[in-house]
Amino acid sequence: MTSFPAIPHRGALGNAVSRAFGFLLLYGMMAGALACPAVTFSLETKAHATELTPAELQLDFDQMRSMLEEVHPGLYRYSTKASMDRMFQSERSKLNRPMTRPEFWTIASQTVSQIRCGHTKVSMDDASRDVMSEARKFPFRVLIENHRIKVLFNDTPDNKTIRPGMEITKVNNHKAAEILHRLLPLVPGDGDIETGKWNEIGNLFAQYYWLAFEQSTEFTVEARNSSGPRVFAHLPGITDSERRTNHNIVNDAIRAKLRELRGWSSDNLAMRFLYGGKVAEIHIGHFVGDNFSQWAKTIFETLQQKQTKVLILDLRGNGGGEDKYVSLFLSFLVNKPFRYLDHVDIKTITPSFQDQLGWSADFATILKERTVPNPSGGYHLTAQMLPGLADQPPADHTFQGSVFVLIDGGSFSGAADLAALIHHLKRGKFIGEETGGGYYGNSSGKLPTVTLPNSGLKLQIPLYGYWNAVAGDGDERRGTRPDYLVPTDISAVLKGQDQQLNTALKLAGR
């Protein structure tokens, strides 16, 4: 038996490691793209704070519901029409008083989250986004670990009381459990999957807290280590630009470990050999890029030449990408034809609000030519529209060795599809946490955004209903679940360890 020792790797937290660096990009994009002169900001602050009347709120809500009912292919995927009708009525009844836009956002978000579709989202109007970017928000970046809030970075300039790895137990005298209980219903996710929701809350905790809990500018935070007494700190909130530029020395150790872990796989597509080529590890950030096809071909040719026996595929934090690349990658793992998509639905090819959807005349013509009526209502897309609906041939250089797939709540959309198909075809073992995307597919494809007239809130609506070719397997309401459950643990990152990868190496050594 070959023994493979534990080695450091970028993905001990998988998506969280990407998140730690991605946060800097996220805040940079928000602060840069939404920056505005002081006079403009003053006007936008006023617009943001202005309350909308119940009539205005109800009009926006009714338009949102009407659009969803007309075009959303998965509106009744997880619930009956009767139960969804009751839900819409219940949420609308809350619009009985004047509200600010963030208050309306919480109701709209809670409404769409009950569709159980991770691709259906409500985002703030432009003015409120500007205000939020400049607002003083929660001064830590966090990871949600087993329903606990763990500190990833302390973004204050000089506070040393609360350090990475500590658990936050209270914020402004609100228990952490109370905060998470309030935020969870606002986050969209596929089916009954929670890993993706916790991943999203961790990614954007400061924004969710500001929008849905309280817009405080100061924070009294209670925290603790796994052992030892609680500590307290009273801290000012920080803006997005400050979060970008502050350098607190308490983060130095975890930053060094993150650089060590991320190392070789900082690019979207990366591969490395371990132990003389016996093991290869592939990291795919997203299934995108003009070079993807050639990259995949070269990779698998090289695996054949080196006679590699074990492939570890890291899909942690992979939010999906293009169908054709998902299908192409799978073709290198199987030695016979396979199906990727069983069928793909579209509810209507003549929506009443085509202009708002960006529905061009050319696209309307293409849909008419490349769809067929669905006996149950609506239409099915054909393979002419989506080649993934046809039988898929295996590639020329297929990998015949053992496959281990690393997954987590950030494995979503196309990455979750690939995981489900690998599982269905019995082509690999899974390590980590349940994927954030559904096993049987999702509602996605084209994802236009429409703006509600009074609030300016933006609604993202998927138009295609994807059903993976995995019938008779898995759970229609869940994602791909791991054969080896290895939860995310920030203490491992602080030690420079990748628990999921190390588990895969131990299994490979057997």
N, C-alpha and C positions, 0 to 999 in steps of 0.2 A: 504494500500500500504506500502510495506517495503521500508525503505530508507537506502541505502548503502552509507556511507560517502566515500569521496575520500581518498585513501591510497597510500603511496609511493610504487613504484615497479621498478624493473630493467628496464622495457621496455618503459619508456616514450619516448625514441627514438628507442626502439626496437632494430633494427640492429645497430644503432649508439652507443648504450650503449655497446653492444658486441664489436663493432668496437674500442671503446676507450681503452678497455683492450686488444682486439685482435691485435691492432697495435703493442703493445709491443712484442707479440709473433711473429708477422710478421717480424718486423725488426730484432728480435733475430735470426729467421730462416735464413733470407737473409744474415745477417752479419756472422753468424756462419757457415752455410753450404757452403758459397761461399768465406770464408776467405782463404787467400793464402799468401805465403812468399813474401817479398818485391821484390825480383828479378822477381818472376813469375808475380807479379802485374805490374811491369814495362813493361814486354813483352806484357801482355794482354792489357795494356793501349795503346801501339803502335798498336796492332791489332785492337782495338776498333776504334782508330782514323783514321786508313787507309781507304782511299776511294776505293770503288768498281767501276769498269768500267761500262759504260752502258751495255756492252755485258753481264757482269756477273750478273748485276741486272735483265736484261731482261730474262736471263736463269732461275734464281730463280723464278721470277714472273710467267713465263710460266709453270714451274713445279708445282708451287702452284695452278695455275688455272687448270692444267690438273688433278691433284689429286682431287680437289674439284668437277670438272665436272664428274669424274669417280665414286666417292663413296659418295658424300654428298647427303643424302636423301632429304634435304630441300632446295636445291639450288634454286629451282623455286617455293618454297612454297608461297612466298609473291610477287614474280615478275615473269614476263614472261622470257622465254629464250632470246628473242630478246633484252629486256631491260638489262638483265644481260650481254649479249655479248657486248652491247654498253658500259656498265659500265667498264668491264674488259679492253676494248680497250682504253677508256678514261684514266683510271688509268695507264695503261702501257705506254701511250704516255708521261707521266711525267718522265720516266726513260731515259732521253736524255742527262744526264750529270753525271759525277762521284758523288757518294754520300757516306756518312758514313753510318754505320749500323743503328744508330738511325734515320737518315733521311729516309732510306729505310723502317724501321719499321713503320714510320708514313703512308707511302703510302700503305704498305701491310695491316696495321690495318684498314685504311680507306676503303680498298677494301673489306676485309672480313666482316666489319661491315655492308656493304650494302646487305649482304645476309640476315640480320635481324635474326640472330641466336645467342643467348647468349652463346651457348656452343662452338662456332667456334672462336678461338682466335689465335693471333700471339704474341709470347713472344720473348724476346731478346736472342741473343746468349750468351753463358756462359761468355765469356770475357767481354762483355758489361755489363752484370749483375754484375760482380765483380767491374767494374769501377763505376757503378751507386751506388753500396752499399757504396763505399768509398768516393763518391763525396759529396761535400757540397751542400745540397739541401734546399728547402723551409723549414723554421724552425717552421712551425705550422702544427698541425693536424686539419682538418676542417670537417665541415658538410655543404653540399649544401642544403640550406633551401629556397624554393621558388625562385630558380635561383639566390640565393645570397650565398656568401662564408662566413660562420660563423666560428669563432675560437672555436675549441673544447679543444685543449691544446696548450699552448705556450711552445715549446720544447727548447727554449734558456735557458742557465743556470741561467740568472738573470734579463732579461728585464722585466720590470713591466708596460711598457706603453700599451702594447696590451694584453688584458685579455680574458679568455674564455667568449663566448657570444657576443663579438664584431663582427661587420661586416667588412670584408676586402673589401675596395673599389678600391684600386689600388696596383699593385705590379710592381716595377721598371717602373713606369709611364704608365703601361698598365692597362686599366680599367678591373675590374673583369668580366664584361660582355664580353669583348673581349677575355679574357682568356678562359672562359667557352665555348664561341662560337667556339674557335679553338679546344678544347678538345673533345667536344661532338661527332663529327663525327668519332672519333677514337675508341669509346667504343662499343663493341658488345652488342646486346640486342635483345630480341624476338619481332618480329612484329613491331608495331608502339609504343611500350611501352617506356616511358622515365624514369619512376621512378627507374628502375633498373640501367639505365645508370648514373643517378645522384648519386645513391648509390655507384656505382663503382668509380666514380670520387672522391667522398668524401673519400672513403676508401684509395685510392692510389694517392691522389692529388700531393704530392711531386714528385713521380716517373713520373706521366704523365707530369707534368710541365717540369721536367728535360729532358724527352725524346722528347717532342713535341713542347715545347715553347721556352725555352732557358736554357742553361747550365751555368747559372750565379752562382757565389760563394758568392755573396753579394746581399742583398735584401733591397730596400727602400719600406716600406710598409705603406700604408695609411689605417686607420681604423676609425670606429666610433661606438658609442653606439646608441641605438634607439633614444636617445635625447642627445644633447650636441655636442660640436665641434669635428671636425676631429682631430685625433692624428697621428703623424708620427714617424717612427723608422727606422733607418738604421742598419741592422743586418747582421752578417755573416751567411752563410748557415751552416747546421750541417750534420754530417755523420749519418749513421744508428746506429752505436755504441753509438754515443753521444746522439741520440734521446732516446736510451734505458736507459742511465745512468743519464742524466741531471735531476735535480730536482728543478724546479722553483716553488717558493712558491705561485705564482699567480694561480697555478693549484690546490692548496690544497682544496679549497672549492668545486670545481666540482668533484674532486676525492672522497671526502667524500660523496657527493650526489650520485655519481655513485655506490659506495660501498653499500649505503643504498638502492638504487633502484635495484641493482643486487641481493644482499642478498641470498634469498632462492633458486634462480634459476641459480646458478653459474654452476651446472652440465648440461650436455647435455639433460638429461631427468629429469624433476622435476614436482612435483604437491604439492599444498597446499590447505587447506580448509579455507574458510572465513565465518564469521558470523555463527558460530556454525554448519558448514557443509552444510548450505543452498546453498553455492556457492563453486565450485571448480575451481581452475585455473591450467591449464596444460601448461608447457613450453616444447617445443621440439626444440632443437638447430638444429639437423639434424636427418633424419630417418636412423640411423645407430646404431650398437652395438649388440653384441651377446646376450645381455640381453633384447633387445627391446620387443620381444614377451611376455616373462614372465612379464616384467614391465607393459605392456599394459593390460594384463589379470588381474594382481593384482589391478591395478588402477581402472578398471571398476567394478570389484567385490566389491571394497571398496565403490565406488559411489553408488552401489545398496544397500549395507548394511546401509549406512548413509542416504539413501533416498534423495540424493542431487538433487536439482531442477534446478540448473543453472550451465552450464559448460562454462568457458571462455578458449578458445584454443589460445595460443600465438604462431603464426607462423612468427613473425617479425624476419627478419634476418636468417630465415631457408633456406639454400641453396639447400635442397633436400636430396637425399639419395637413399636407395634401394626400388625398386618398391614394393617388398613383404611387407615391413613395412608400406608403404603408404596405400596399400590395406587393410592390417590387421587393421590399426587404423580406417579406414572408416567403417569397418565391425562392430565396436562397437557403431556406431552412427545411424545405420539403422536397421530396423526390417524385411527386406525382401531381397532376392537376388538382386544383382546389377552388373552392368558392370563397370569395371575400364577403360580398353582400348578397343576402337572400332577396331583398327587395328594398326599394326606396320610394317613399310616398311624397306627394305634394298635394296640398288640400285643394288648391284652385290654381288655374292658369290665367284667370282673368280677375284679379283682385280689384276691389272698388277704389283702392288708394294706391294705384300703381306708381304715380309720380313720387309719392313719399317713400316708396320702396326702391326708387331708382330703377324701375322696371322699364327698360327701353323697348321700343317697338321690335328691334332685332331679337331681344331675349324672348319676347312674347311669341314671335314666329318660331324660334327654335323650340320652345316648350311645346307648341302645338304639334311640331313634327316629331318630337322625341319623347312623347309620353303616350300612354294608353290608358283608357278608363279603368279605374279600380271598381270592381263589382260592389265593394262595400262603400263606395263614395270617394270622390276625388280622383286622383290619377296616380299611376305608377310611372316612374322614370324608366327609360329603356337603357340598354347597354350603349346605344349610340350617344346618349347624354352622359352616362357615367360608365366608363369601361369596366369598373370594378364589379358590375353586375354580371359580367360574362365569366365563363370558366377561365381561371388563371393558370398558365403553364408554369412548371418549375423552371428555375434559371439554369444556366449551363454549368455553373460551378457551385453546386449545392453543398452545404455543410452537413456532414453525417454524424458528427460527434455529439456529445452531451451539451445541453443548453440549460443555463440557469438565468432567470429573468428577475431583475431587481425592480420592485414596484412600490409606489406609495400613493398618498392622496393626491399628489400632483400629477400622476399618470392619468391623463384625461383625453377625451375625444379620440383622435386617431391612435394615440399610444394605448389607450384602453381597448380600442378595437383590436390592435395587434396582439395585446396580451390575451384577450378572449379567444382569438383564433389560434394562437400557439397552444393555449390550454385545451381548446376543443380538439385540435389535431394531435394532442398528446405529444407535443414536440419539445416540452421543457418543463422544468420545475420552477416555482415562484417563491421568492423570498422578500420579506418586507411587510407591507401593509396593503389592505384592499385598495385597488385602483379607485381613483375619483370618478372615472367614467363608467357607464353601464356596460355590463357583459353583452347584452343583446343589441347594443347600439345606442343611438341618441338622436336628438333633433338638432341639426346643424346645417352644413352645406353653405348656402348663401345666408348671410347674417346682416341684413339691412338694419339701420337704426332710424327710428322715426322720433320726431320731437313733439311732445304734447303742447297744445297751443297756449295755455294759461301759465303753467308752471315752468315750461321750458325743459322739464325732465325728459331724458332720452331713453327710449325703449328699444332694446335689441331683440329682434324676433327671428328665430331660425325658420327657414322655409322648407327644408327637406327632412323627412323622417327616415333615418337609417335603421335597417334591421340586419344585423350580422348573420352570416350563415353558420349559426351555432345551435340550431334548433335541437331540443331534447337534452341540452346540457346547461349547466350553470343555473343561475337564478335571475329571472327577468327583472327583478327589482334591485339587484345588487351588482357590484363590479366583480372583477376577477379577484378571488381571495387567495392569499399565499398558502403554499404547502408548508412553509416554515414562517410562522409569525415572528417577525423581528421588528418591534416598534422603534420609532425614532427616539433617541436618547441623547440629549445635549451634553451629558457628562462624558459620553464617548468622544464627541468632537473635541472637548477640552483636553482630552488625552491623545488626540490625533488618531483615533481609531474609526474604522468603518465597519460597524457590526454586520450589516447586510452582506458586504463583500466578503468579509472574513467567514461568514457562514457558508457562502457559496464555495469558497476555497476549501473549507473543511469537507463539504459534501463531494467536491470534485476529487479530493484526495482519496476518497473511499473507492 
